[in-house]
Amino acid sequence: MPEVSDPVARLIRRGRHPLVVQALRSTAAATISYVVALQLSSEPAPLTAPLTALLVVQVTLYATLTTGIRRVNSVVAGVLIASGFSALVGLTWWSLGLIILASLLVGHIVRVSEFVPEVAISAMLVLGVTQVADTAWDRVLETLIGAVVGLLFNFFLAPPVWVQTAGESIEDLARRLRTLLHHMGQELGGHTPVERAAARLHEARRLDNDVAEVDAALRQAEDSLRFNPRVKEGLLHRVVLRTGLDTLEICTVVLRVLARTLTDLAKHRTDEPLFPEDVATALEELFHHVAAAVESFAVLVTTQVSANAEEAETRLFVELEAAAASRETVAHLLLRRIQEHPRQWQLHGALLAEIDRILDELDMEHRATRLMEELDRSAREQRERFPIVDRFRRLVRGDEAA
């Protein structure tokens, strides 16, 4: 049975993936809107309804609520423009150009923000589907049907939560940091050509692209937590992930500076190792502990179960303690070597300062303080943005200050 159960299990996991769930939701919403439009619209093929449903059913419920109205406005504006042009002049190359120009101008007038191009897209699609429109009301009716079905679909069948995807992105970023730290540590003992040190520097710089991709995944996860009835303590999850990514982003910047320091050192020591053997061994051990601490930190901020979180916290504490001890050993060895041979002493000091900055960012007390500050700031912003809701909530709790 393992040969059968394993593929079935993989198929079930794949079927629960947010991308698959979203595709199924969009398909179902479009199909339902088409069936409803067949009953209410006089058009034989009311394809505008499923088109609008596809546009309205967003990846997250928050995105649907915040962008749904603007998207509906853009579609309705495009439908009206296409209906008017098809009734007057039909579809020709010059009328198509006029439709696009008019749609873009109208999109700015009705203030649909980022959906200005969709006014023109909707106009062209409607014109291409219908060519000649009997009345504009049928198109508007189909648009409203698709919009209502899409919005109701997101209310009753909440979109998937993308926290796991964002967590995997954060852990992947941490693994890249760990790998780079390991490689840099292994190259400290022998002769390191400038070209190899510069390659590590370029590798560290490329991590900025990874940070941007993780940030995009995290923004999607944050939106999926807002207004989602399936999620409890959504604010806490958002703050934990966001502050975790901020910390890793700072570590990425510091690591880039550290790689630059080693590159500068390689330029001065073209015919000898970057460090003596004892210092290189101690530094490699230090880099190893810092790399393990970075990975443990990522596991900690992405862990949902309390038992696993405690295990991750313990592992991070152990790695930070070991890194701190290794740092002291390296500091004493470097001080002794600098007193004997003070060449490029400032680069040695910069190296230690950069390691200290990474360890300080990963420190658990520092993180706890940051979490509390972010939670207080987010709660304050919520109160200022929705004062009536905050006042009602305080009245329900029996707060005297209400």
Buried (B, 14 or more C-beta within 10 A) or exposed (E): EEEEEEEEEEEEEEEEEBEEBBEEBBBBBBEBBBBBBBEBBEBEEBBBBBBBBBBBBBBBBBBBBBBBBBBBBBBBBBBBBBBBBBEEEEBEEEBBEEBBEBBBEBBEEBEBEEBBBBBBBBBBBBBEBBEEBEEBBBBBBBBBBBBBBBBEBBEEBBBBBBBBBBBEBBBBBBBBBBEBBBBBBEBBBEEBEBEBBBBBBEBBBEBEEBBEEBBEBBBBBBBBBBBBEEBEEBBEBBBBBBBBBBBBBBBBBBBBBBBBBBBBBBEEBEEEBBBBEBBBBBBBBBBBBBBBBBBBBBBBBBBEEEEEBEBBBEBBBBBBEBBBEBBEBBBEBBBEBBEEEEEBBEBBBBBBEBBBBBBEBBBEEEBEEBBEEBBEEBEEEBBEEEEEEBBEBBEEEEEEEE
